[in-house]
Amino acid sequence: MTGKDPASPPGSVLPGYLMIFLVLWAPRLVPAQFTVTGPERPIAATLGGEAVLSCHLSPRMSAESMEVRWFRSRFSAVVHLYRDGQDQFGEQMPEYRGRTELLKHNIADGKVSLRIRDVRPSDNGQYTCFFQSKVFYEEASLELLVADLGSVPDIAVEGHQDGGVRLVCRSSGWFPKPQAEWRDQQGQRLPSASESSSQEAGGLFGTEIAIVLTERSSRKVSCRVRNPRLNQERESAVSIAELFFPRANPWKVALSVILALLAGLIALASYCFWRQNQAKGKLQAELRWRCAQFCAVDVTLDPDTAHPELVLSEDGKSVRHGDTRQDLPDTPERFDMCPCVLGAEGFTGGRRYWEVEVGDKTGWTLGVCRESVRRKGQVALIPEDGYWTMWLRDGEYKACTWPLTPLPVNVRPSRVGVFLDYEAGEVSFYNVTDRCHLFTFTSTFSGTLRPYFSPYLNTWGISAVPLTICPVPAQAGGDPSPANKEG
């Protein structure tokens, strides 16, 4: 007996296997038509910002009629899919919906980039860029490294342990998981009593590390929490008085109680002084804002610099993100990847102030930049690259430093004031709604500076609410002097 089906004609099994082999492997038998190349190094991104992942074909050829797929660990884990000449969102993973955009400006040359907005901890890791023509396919892998600094460590005394004082250091909001340690006054590392890390909501990490100090220990210690990916750290220090250590002597116990009460009185006095200074600081900030308004200038938008997806009003005072890419000439002045537009006026000195109505928009970026900034390709909104800006993303206001600087905002601004003092090297932002100061950049300026505007694309794909340059009230100096009109 044999293992073949008696009803099968002799030799029918081999052609069947041959057919399967040809279907599965025929594309691989075709000589390689192209290779896919990605970046040599991992791409770095901060939480809440943007990441741009790029890859290209070699030799150069058009990918307009190909399938271009970005995926994670599995082929079906689709981050973004381009097929039949257009984006396909049906197979996209839910966590990436409304956050991705395939930049197809150079697709005719086989170059594509994937923009991921509002970067999250879950975006960290490997990505695969996959190209498929009718007869061949190839792919390349790249890595996105997401990182952010957490809070300043908080040190607390949590009683006595083993004849000493137990100190606990806590910090939260880190990504990836941070490293924590105690050090003495000379910078030497100290052994910890316990250490633990936990993953918080949203994928961020918190850490807790404890130490027990005895009478023989250093009285001044510091807690350092470090992000190994950014090679940056935050540190807090504390000095422990001798009275904290267990003593049997009654008069020292009594003295410690008296000192504790005295410390409480000092803390109360300090709080009252702090509240007084806060009120004084708010008054001074409002006074600086009022003075800035006297330097108001008339600012309009320069359509020659506007990204093709932005829509400008006829009077050049408003800009919003459109739902289609306009067919505009790709001039050297125009931004091709960053969705922004510059003011038509350039400033080489003096003091300038303007106000922008942001309304209830969920995101925007405002500020100034050098006229000479790079306008093609990916843009880093940091002072080192000629940008002094702040933004709103998902309810959080941040100054665009590296790393980003969170800004405490008590009242949501519906209008933001921007003040440029060229000679002093300052760019300040004000919340016009409650007349308070938000942030000030300090730098040294050279060349021409121009106003910067960028409406934010919300999660539904269209930002219907525009950014609008508003006239400054006349009583505040809205009619600028001729000196303020010089550019």
Secondary structure as UniProt FT lines:
FT   TURN            6..7
FT   TURN            10..11
FT   HELIX           13..29
FT   STRAND          35..37
FT   STRAND          43..46
FT   TURN            47..48
FT   STRAND          51..58
FT   TURN            64..65
FT   STRAND          67..71
FT   TURN            75..76
FT   STRAND          78..83
FT   TURN            84..85
FT   STRAND          86..88
FT   TURN            90..91
FT   HELIX           94..96
FT   TURN            97..99
FT   STRAND          100..103
FT   TURN            105..106
FT   HELIX           107..109
FT   STRAND          111..116
FT   HELIX           121..123
FT   STRAND          125..132
FT   STRAND          137..148
FT   STRAND          154..161
FT   TURN            162..163
FT   STRAND          164..175
FT   STRAND          179..183
FT   TURN            185..186
FT   STRAND          189..190
FT   STRAND          194..199
FT   HELIX           201..203
FT   STRAND          205..213
FT   TURN            215..216
FT   STRAND          220..227
FT   TURN            228..231
FT   STRAND          232..239
FT   HELIX           242..244
FT   HELIX           250..293
FT   TURN            294..295
FT   HELIX           303..305
FT   TURN            308..309
FT   STRAND          310..312
FT   TURN            314..315
FT   STRAND          318..321
FT   TURN            332..333
FT   STRAND          341..343
FT   STRAND          351..357
FT   TURN            359..360
FT   STRAND          363..370
FT   TURN            371..372
FT   HELIX           383..385
FT   STRAND          387..393
FT   TURN            394..395
FT   STRAND          396..399
FT   STRAND          405..406
FT   STRAND          415..421
FT   TURN            422..425
FT   STRAND          426..431
FT   TURN            432..435
FT   STRAND          436..442
FT   STRAND          449..455
FT   TURN            459..460
FT   STRAND          463..470
FT   HELIX           474..476
FT   HELIX           482..485
//
